[in-house]
Amino acid sequence: MAGGTFAHDFPTTPANVFQPSSVAQLSGFAVNISNTTVAAGSNQTVAPNGGTTVTGNTSSGGTTSATTSSTNPNPVPASFTPVSQFTDITTTASYTGLITICLNYNPGVVVNAADLSLLHFQLSQWADITTSNNATTGVICGQASSLSPFVIALRIQPTSKKDCGGNSWRKWTNPSFKNQGQCLKFVKS
């Protein structure tokens, strides 16, 4: 069973999993579980739920599953807000090296699609694993050494000096900055 709404005031559980006040953020209300068989070999790609692709080197085949849910397994960092459902990816296949994970999103309904990141819950915390984000086609990819929950999230605060460079400091609204120096001071704190 799966579902979602682009309504701005759709209630979610737990509270604040999604930002109802943001423009056209996806709010989910159910769970979708899909399985796909993967063979042994190099650069094996599976798409367990159509909107997710998993590519890696497998030494033995198995079943790869993607479970999507609006339930947040762990809070994301304060500098991000989720804009997709959480996708928990598992496999019974044996794999080596890094795995490339790609999730799809609708760039027409996400404000500032270029500021999206693919987060992976690893070692008891969320990590930004983004390697590419095509804001035109709505495909964001990252590399991970393990499988677990993933989520597409919008960066809402600067996290590095690069985020304050040039006129980039002007785009932040939570918090907002009067000048580049304030942005840099925020990043250092």
BELSULCOR-V312720 format. One record per backbone hydrogen bond with DSSP energy under -1.0 kcal/mol. CO is the residue of the C=O (numbers start at 1). NH is the residue of the N-H. If there is no record, write none. Layout:
CO_NH + CO_NH
This chain:
5_27 + 14_17 + 18_20 + 19_22 + 27_5 + 32_68 + 34_66 + 36_64 + 38_62 + 41_58 + 44_56 + 46_54 + 51_104 + 53_102 + 54_46 + 55_100 + 56_44 + 57_96 + 58_41 + 60_94 + 62_38 + 63_92 + 64_36 + 65_90 + 66_34 + 67_88 + 68_32 + 69_86 + 77_80 + 79_156 + 79_157 + 81_154 + 86_69 + 87_150 + 88_67 + 90_65 + 94_59 + 94_60 + 99_144 + 100_55 + 101_142 + 102_53 + 103_140 + 106_109 + 112_115 + 113_116 + 115_155 + 117_153 + 118_129 + 119_151 + 120_127 + 122_125 + 125_122 + 127_120 + 129_143 + 132_141 + 133_135 + 134_138 + 134_139 + 138_105 + 139_134 + 140_103 + 141_131 + 141_132 + 142_101 + 144_99 + 148_89 + 149_121 + 150_87 + 151_119 + 152_83 + 153_117 + 154_81 + 161_164 + 162_165 + 165_168 + 167_170 + 168_171 + 179_183 + 180_184 + 181_185 + 182_186 + 183_187 + 184_188 + 185_189
